[in-house]
Amino acid sequence: MSPILAAVDPLEHVVSHPMFGNHLTWFTNQSFMALVAGGLMLLIFPRLFPRPDSSAPTGAKNFFESILEFLRIEVFRPALKEHTDKFVPFLWTVFFFIGFCNVLGCIPFADFFELISGGHIHHLGGTATGSINTTATLAICAFFFIHFHGIDTVAHALMNGTYGQGHHQEHSSNGRPPHEAAHDLEHMRGEALPAELNPDPDALNNPTRHYRDDEFRLRPVETAAADVYERQFKKLTPAMAILLAVPLYLWNFAPHPFKPQPGESKAKWLMDVPFFLFLLVLELLGALVKPFALCMRLFANMVAGHAVLAVLISLIVGVPTLLGQLGVGLAAGTLDVAIQFLELFVALLQAYIFTFLTTLFIASAVAPEH
């Protein structure tokens, strides 16, 4: 810990430092640790999961598979339903990238390399998510991913002829048509199983098929009903669907509090449209605030913990006497160890929170009726 004790500024080990001096100011120690985190993911996951495998996992594979399945079943599927498998790769990547960055930041690589090199190697380590650039990039990626797929969902619904079919429709565990979920015993909580964990193996292994709500099409028995259905839900060409997807996405982006229902006066549009435009402005501001909140929450939490640790250690230097330094050092060292364990917990918690909120934002864009 001698490099920390010698630092005049307690934030010296928190802020970014260029790896190659003034030659490449943009490539910092935190950028390097982001590359390390990504490299570890490329080394670990393809090796542990090279192909689908139904055998019982052991060791590291069991550890990571438990986390993967927990996220998929308990976090992603309740919000995304039939869209789960489509977004699982992105959400898994976000969680483990942030988790690896955060955990690597808890290991004092910089102090270790500086100590063994006699002070010749500086700042070779750090927390990648302790840089606003890293967290902002993650938040921007999430922002475009969320709204791109929201627009993509509208476009596919227009091409499939399923746009505007109505409210969310639950299905029983065998995929049969709508029912009241409250009265479906197979959807109720089973013994020692989470509420969303269905006893049907097909529901567990293939949620895309089990929760085919948005893809569910009415099956008219009579020809006349089929003709009415085709007139109501006419399929559009890809070009027309893409052209209409953005305005329709914005049209549904905010609620319509006074939208006239069938049989009501069209004059209600005169009240609905102004309120809709006002709410649309608020929703668009909210769409910008959400990634900003993701960025700042992750950045602030990862910087705060390391700053507290640095300040505690720097208190030792501020004591003038050796005896006082020993007393303060004992107390600060004990508290430092406790905060280190808290930091490790926060590192994993922040990865979970970022991924969980991103999941909710994606669900609100592609499946708001859920």
N, C-alpha and C positions, 0 to 999 in steps of 0.2 A: 504493500500500500504506500510505499515511499514516494512514488510519483504523485499520488494524490495529495499527500501531506505537503509536498513541495509546491503545489500549484497555488498561485496567488488568487486566482479566480476560481471559486468552487464550481462554476459552470463550465470550466475548461474541458471537462470530460463528458459534457452533455451536448455542446454545440458541434456543428460540422467542421471538419478540417480537411483542406485539400490534400489528396494523397501524394501529389507530385508538385507541391509548392505552387508557384504562380503560373506554371506551364499549363496545367489542366485544373482550373479552379472549380469547374463543374463536377469533376470526379472526386467526391469526398469519401471519407471513411465510411459514412453511412450508405453511400451509393455502393461501395464495395461490399458491405455486409448484406445489402439487398441482393447483390449478385450471388453471394455465398448461400443465402437462403434459397434462392431459386435453383442454384446448382445442387444443393442437397436434395431438394424435391425431385429433380431430374435423376438423381442417383438412387434414391430410396424407392420411390413408388413404382417405376417401371421394373425394378428388380423384384420387389415384393409381389406385384400384381401384373405379371407379364401376360396373363390370359385368364379368362373366366375359370374359376376353380370351385367346385362344390365340396371339397374335402374340408375337414375341420382345421381351422388355422391354428398355428402355434407361434410362440415367441413374438417377435416384432410384428409379424403379419397379423397376429391376433390382436395386438395392441392397436394398430392403426385401423384394422377392419372394424373393431368395436366403435371407434370414434366415427368412422365413415358411416356406419349403419345407424348410429345414434343420430347423427345430423340428418341423414336422409329420412328416417322414419319419424323422429320426434320433433324436428325443427322445420325441415323443408316440406314434407308431405302434407301436414295439417294446413299449411297456408297455400301451397301450390296445387294440391290435388293432382289432376290429370296432367299438369304441366311439370310434375316433379322431375321426371327423368330427363327432360329437355334442359333444365337449368342446373342439375346436380353437378356436372363437371365444372362449371364456372364457380359455383358456390363452394365446392370442396377446395378448389384452387385458392380462392380468396382466403378461406379459413386457415389453411395450412401455410400459405405464404405469410400472412400476418402473424400466425403463431410462431413460425420459425424465426421470423425477424425479431419478435418480442423476446423469445426465449434466448436467442443468441445474444441479445442485448443485455441479458442478465449475467452473462459470463464475462469476466474482466479480461478479455483478450488483450486489449491495449496495454494494460498494466503489466501483464505477463510478458509480452514481447518487449516492452520497454525495459523491464527488469533484466531479462536474460541477455538483451543486446547491449547492456550498459548505457542505455539512454540514446542509442543511435536510431532505433526504430520508434517512431512516435505515432500514436493514434491509430494503430492497426486493429481496429475493432470499433464497437459502438452499436447503437440501436438504430436500425434502418428506419423504423417508424417514429424515431425521435426527430426526424426531419420533416418539416412541413411539406417539402417537395414530394416525398414518398407518399404521405397520407393524402395529399391533394391529388396525386396521380391515381391512387386507388379510388378515391371518391369520384373523380371525373370519369374513370372507366365504368364505375357502377352507374353513374348518371346516364351515360350514353347507352349502356347495356339495357337499363331499365326501359327507357323510352323508345329505343329502337325496337325492342321486342313487343312493347305495347302497340306500336304502329303496325308491326309485322303480324300480330294477332288479329287486328282489325282487317288487314289486307287479306289474310287467309280466310277469315270468316266471310268476307265479301266474295272471294273466289269460290268458296265451298257452298255459298248460298245459305249460310247459317247465321249471318249477322242479324242481330235484333230479334232473336227467337223468343226472348223473354227472360224470366228469372232463372236463377240457379236451380237445377233439378238434381236431387240426390238419386242414387241408385242403390239397389240392394246388393248384397255381396256377390250375387251371381250375374250382375250386370243388367238386370231387368229394368223396365222403364220406371218413371218417377214414383215416389212414395213419400210419405212423411217420415223423415229420419227418426223422429222421436218414437215412432211405433215400430221401428225395425230392430228386432232383438239382436240380429247379427251385427248391428252397428254399435250396440251398447257395450259398455265396459266389461271386459271379461276378467276372470280371476287372475290377479297379479299381472295384468296387461294394461298398457296405457290406453286412454280412451280412443285414440285414433288407430290403435293396432287391431286390425280386423282378423278374426280367426280363420278366414278363408286364405289359404296359401297363395292363391292367385292375386289376391289383393295386396299381399306383402311383396311378392316378387315382381308384379307388374301393375303398379298404380296407374300407369297411363291407360290401361285397359279397364281397370276397376273404376276409376273416376273419370269416365268418358263423358262428363257433363256438358262441356262446351261443344263436344263433337256429336252429342246425341241428336239425332234427327227424328222427327215424327215419322211414324210408319203408317200412312193412311191405308186403310183396308179397301175403301171404295174408290173407284176411279174418279168420281167427282171430288172427293176430298183430296186426292192426289193432284188434280188439276188446280185446286185452290192453293194447295201447298206450293206448287211450282210457281204460281203467279205471285205469291207473297214473298217467296225467297228465291228470287232469280239469281243465278250465278253470274258473276261479272268476269270479264276478261282480266288477265293479270295487269295489263296497262291501266284499265279503268279502276281496278281495285287499288293499285298503288297510288293513282291520282287522288282517289277519294279517301284513302286511309288517314292521311294527316289531318284534313279538316274534320273528319268524323272522330278521330282520336281527341282533338281539341274540343269538339262539341260535347263529348262525353267526359271531358276532363273535370268539369265542375257540375254540380247538381242543377237541375231545373225545378225550382220550388213551385212554380205556377204553371207547369206544362199542362196543357189541356188533355184530359183523358178522353177516350172515345165517347162521343155523344155530348161533350161539353163545348161551350162557346170558344171559337177560335180567338176571340178577343183577349183571352187570357195570355196569349203570346205577348201582348203589349206590356204585361207586367213581368212575364217570365224572362224575356230577353234582356232588359236592363239589369235585373237581379243576377242573371246568368253571367253577364259581362263583368259585373262587380266581383262575383265569386270566382270567375275565371282568373282575374288578376291576382286574387289572393292565392288561388291554387298554383298559379305559375310561380309566384313568389315562394310558395311552399316547396315547389319542385326544386328551386335553387337552394333553399335553406336546408333541405334534407342532406344532399351531399356535403354541404358546408359543415353541417353538424357531425356527419360521419368523419370528416377530415379532422376537425378541431378536437372532437372527443378522443380519438385515438392518439393524436399528437400530444395533447395536453396531459393525458394519463401517462404516456410513456416518458415524457420529459419530467413531469412532476416527481415521480418516484426517484429517478436518478439524481435530480437536483437536491432532493431531501437527503439522500445518502451522501452526496458531495458536501453539503453544508454541515452535516453531522461530523464528518471526518475533519473538515476544516476548523471546527471548534477546538480541536486538540492543539492546533498551532497557535491559536489565540491566547492560550494560557501561558503566562511568563515563566512559571517555575516547573521544574521537572516533576516534582511530586504532584503538582496540580495537573500536569499533562497526563500522568499515569491515572489519576482519579477520573478525569474527564474521558480519557481514552477507554477505560474499562466500561464506563456507562455508555459512551457513544458506540463502542464496539458491540456491546450486547444488543443495543437498540438497532444497530446496523444489520446484525444477523437476522433479527426479527423482521425488519423491513425488507430484507432480501427475499425471505420466504413469501412475504406479502406481494412483493414485486413479481415473483414467479406466478402467483395466483392471478394477479392483475394482467399479466402478459397473456395468459390463456383466456381470461374473462373478456378482455378487450377484443380478441380475435373472434370469440363467440358473439359478442354484442354487434360488432361490425357486420358479421355474416347474417345474424338473425334479422337485423334491421334491413339489410339489403334484400333478404328474402321477402319481408313484408312489403317493401317498396315494389319489388317485381310482381308480387301477387296483386297488388293494387292496380298495376298497369295492365297485366294480362288476364286477370280473373277477378275483377272488382266485386263480382256478385258473390264470391266466397267470403 
